[in-house]
């Protein structure tokens, strides 16, 4: 399943101007996977805290969670195509909101690492 997913990503990315090999877009693909991983980690931490009856302080605030900007859901829990960011809106969101937000983590820890 993952192999086919990565092949699909490769096929799409290779068609973009300036992309001639996997190395041209590996960084972007890694970034996307990392953001998705963080979202899954947050979900797991929330479930674990709830099961233990303890509070959970999220790493990522609600506005910047993957499910809000990359995979929004409608009222019945299905992918909401009308709310999903695409094209210039997605690029603007990543450049103007998401990158600066995550850069704030570096300043918050004072170490350049997300782990204090």
TORKOL-4160 file (C-alpha; in steps of 0.2 Angstrom, whole numbers, padded with zeros to 4 digits, m for minus):
116
<pt num="1" X="0000" Y="0000" Z="0000"/>
<pt num="2" X="0014" Y="0012" Z="0005"/>
<pt num="3" X="0024" Y="0008" Z="m0011"/>
<pt num="4" X="0009" Y="0013" Z="m0022"/>
<pt num="5" X="0006" Y="0029" Z="m0012"/>
<pt num="6" X="0024" Y="0034" Z="m0014"/>
<pt num="7" X="0023" Y="0030" Z="m0033"/>
<pt num="8" X="0008" Y="0040" Z="m0035"/>
<pt num="9" X="0017" Y="0055" Z="m0026"/>
<pt num="10" X="0032" Y="0053" Z="m0037"/>
<pt num="11" X="0021" Y="0053" Z="m0053"/>
<pt num="12" X="0012" Y="0069" Z="m0048"/>
<pt num="13" X="0028" Y="0078" Z="m0042"/>
<pt num="14" X="0038" Y="0073" Z="m0057"/>
<pt num="15" X="0026" Y="0082" Z="m0068"/>
<pt num="16" X="0029" Y="0099" Z="m0059"/>
<pt num="17" X="0041" Y="0111" Z="m0068"/>
<pt num="18" X="0059" Y="0109" Z="m0062"/>
<pt num="19" X="0057" Y="0092" Z="m0055"/>
<pt num="20" X="0067" Y="0079" Z="m0065"/>
<pt num="21" X="0071" Y="0067" Z="m0051"/>
<pt num="22" X="0066" Y="0061" Z="m0034"/>
<pt num="23" X="0079" Y="0071" Z="m0026"/>
<pt num="24" X="0070" Y="0087" Z="m0032"/>
<pt num="25" X="0055" Y="0084" Z="m0021"/>
<pt num="26" X="0061" Y="0072" Z="m0007"/>
<pt num="27" X="0062" Y="0086" Z="0005"/>
<pt num="28" X="0044" Y="0092" Z="0002"/>
<pt num="29" X="0038" Y="0074" Z="0003"/>
<pt num="30" X="0047" Y="0071" Z="0019"/>
<pt num="31" X="0040" Y="0087" Z="0026"/>
<pt num="32" X="0022" Y="0081" Z="0022"/>
<pt num="33" X="0025" Y="0064" Z="0030"/>
<pt num="34" X="0032" Y="0072" Z="0045"/>
<pt num="35" X="0017" Y="0084" Z="0047"/>
<pt num="36" X="0005" Y="0069" Z="0045"/>
<pt num="37" X="0016" Y="0059" Z="0058"/>
<pt num="38" X="0014" Y="0073" Z="0071"/>
<pt num="39" X="m0004" Y="0073" Z="0069"/>
<pt num="40" X="m0005" Y="0055" Z="0072"/>
<pt num="41" X="0006" Y="0056" Z="0087"/>
<pt num="42" X="m0005" Y="0070" Z="0094"/>
<pt num="43" X="m0020" Y="0058" Z="0092"/>
<pt num="44" X="m0012" Y="0044" Z="0100"/>
<pt num="45" X="m0006" Y="0055" Z="0115"/>
<pt num="46" X="m0024" Y="0062" Z="0117"/>
<pt num="47" X="m0031" Y="0044" Z="0117"/>
<pt num="48" X="m0018" Y="0038" Z="0130"/>
<pt num="49" X="m0021" Y="0053" Z="0141"/>
<pt num="50" X="m0039" Y="0050" Z="0141"/>
<pt num="51" X="m0038" Y="0032" Z="0145"/>
<pt num="52" X="m0027" Y="0036" Z="0160"/>
<pt num="53" X="m0038" Y="0050" Z="0165"/>
<pt num="54" X="m0025" Y="0063" Z="0163"/>
<pt num="55" X="m0024" Y="0079" Z="0154"/>
<pt num="56" X="m0015" Y="0081" Z="0138"/>
<pt num="57" X="m0007" Y="0097" Z="0132"/>
<pt num="58" X="m0006" Y="0096" Z="0113"/>
<pt num="59" X="0010" Y="0099" Z="0104"/>
<pt num="60" X="0001" Y="0108" Z="0089"/>
<pt num="61" X="m0013" Y="0120" Z="0092"/>
<pt num="62" X="m0030" Y="0116" Z="0084"/>
<pt num="63" X="m0028" Y="0129" Z="0070"/>
<pt num="64" X="m0012" Y="0120" Z="0064"/>
<pt num="65" X="m0017" Y="0102" Z="0065"/>
<pt num="66" X="m0017" Y="0092" Z="0049"/>
<pt num="67" X="m0035" Y="0088" Z="0050"/>
<pt num="68" X="m0039" Y="0106" Z="0049"/>
<pt num="69" X="m0029" Y="0112" Z="0034"/>
<pt num="70" X="m0024" Y="0096" Z="0025"/>
<pt num="71" X="m0039" Y="0084" Z="0028"/>
<pt num="72" X="m0054" Y="0093" Z="0034"/>
<pt num="73" X="m0070" Y="0083" Z="0037"/>
<pt num="74" X="m0088" Y="0087" Z="0035"/>
<pt num="75" X="m0102" Y="0085" Z="0048"/>
<pt num="76" X="m0103" Y="0066" Z="0044"/>
<pt num="77" X="m0084" Y="0063" Z="0045"/>
<pt num="78" X="m0080" Y="0062" Z="0026"/>
<pt num="79" X="m0067" Y="0072" Z="0018"/>
<pt num="80" X="m0073" Y="0090" Z="0014"/>
<pt num="81" X="m0068" Y="0095" Z="m0003"/>
<pt num="82" X="m0076" Y="0112" Z="m0001"/>
<pt num="83" X="m0065" Y="0116" Z="0014"/>
<pt num="84" X="m0049" Y="0108" Z="0009"/>
<pt num="85" X="m0035" Y="0120" Z="0004"/>
<pt num="86" X="m0028" Y="0117" Z="m0013"/>
<pt num="87" X="m0017" Y="0127" Z="m0026"/>
<pt num="88" X="m0012" Y="0145" Z="m0021"/>
<pt num="89" X="m0023" Y="0144" Z="m0005"/>
<pt num="90" X="m0013" Y="0129" Z="0001"/>
<pt num="91" X="0004" Y="0137" Z="m0004"/>
<pt num="92" X="m0001" Y="0153" Z="0005"/>
<pt num="93" X="m0007" Y="0143" Z="0021"/>
<pt num="94" X="0010" Y="0134" Z="0022"/>
<pt num="95" X="0021" Y="0149" Z="0018"/>
<pt num="96" X="0012" Y="0162" Z="0028"/>
<pt num="97" X="0004" Y="0152" Z="0043"/>
<pt num="98" X="0012" Y="0135" Z="0045"/>
<pt num="99" X="0030" Y="0138" Z="0042"/>
<pt num="100" X="0030" Y="0153" Z="0054"/>
<pt num="101" X="0020" Y="0143" Z="0067"/>
<pt num="102" X="0033" Y="0129" Z="0067"/>
<pt num="103" X="0048" Y="0141" Z="0067"/>
<pt num="104" X="0040" Y="0147" Z="0083"/>
<pt num="105" X="0044" Y="0130" Z="0091"/>
<pt num="106" X="0063" Y="0134" Z="0089"/>
<pt num="107" X="0061" Y="0150" Z="0098"/>
<pt num="108" X="0051" Y="0143" Z="0111"/>
<pt num="109" X="0063" Y="0129" Z="0116"/>
<pt num="110" X="0078" Y="0140" Z="0113"/>
<pt num="111" X="0088" Y="0126" Z="0106"/>
<pt num="112" X="0083" Y="0124" Z="0088"/>
<pt num="113" X="0075" Y="0107" Z="0093"/>
<pt num="114" X="0057" Y="0103" Z="0096"/>
<pt num="115" X="0062" Y="0093" Z="0111"/>
<pt num="116" X="0066" Y="0104" Z="0126"/>
